[in-house]
Amino acid sequence: MDLNLNLLVGTLTGLTIIFFLSRVANERNQKPEKLGGETILKPSRLFYYLGVLSIIIGASMWLFFISDTNRTNQAIIVISLISAFFLLSGTYLCAYVIRYFVKYSEKGIVYRGLFGKTKEMDWSDVKKITFSDISTYLKLKNGPIVINIYPMTKGFDSFINKLKEKISPQLYQEALDKMEKMMKKRPEIWS
């Protein structure tokens, strides 16, 4: 009976992850929010809900564990670590959705990261464009200023179109070549 239950839980978890990632990937193609001449890119709200779910799982594990009277020292350590993982990752996801944004207009780009530091860059100041090998985010660089834009951000495709309009054709072509190379390396992100 335990094998069937584990199989059912594993299947449901896998289907949930596939559904979640397909929804996030579809949101990348949606039109971003516009406000007063600025276009705002924000992460999918699904990341927020996933964060809340992770926090609930972590807290529930800890609460169920506290109510168990047959605890061993080894179990205390393992359950504490697993609960902490869920609580911290859930908190990170919620904070990421609430804090992170990219705004762009005809003038330039404004970026706020997870810790609230705001960076601004005019389109003419973009000197280099790269992609992170691990997380596949787009990096716009101008000396010490680096702006990271994640491909799973709602409206990412419209940002790429604006980038084509605003930067030099040579720089855009270099970025496009790098993006195509990244698409081949990590097709699950770009589908």
Helices and strands as residue ranges (DSSP letters): H 2-28, E 33-35, E 38-43, H 45-67, H 73-99, E 101-104, E 108-112, E 118-122, G 123-125, E 128-131, E 138-142, E 145-149, E 153-154, H 156-166, H 169-185, H 187-190
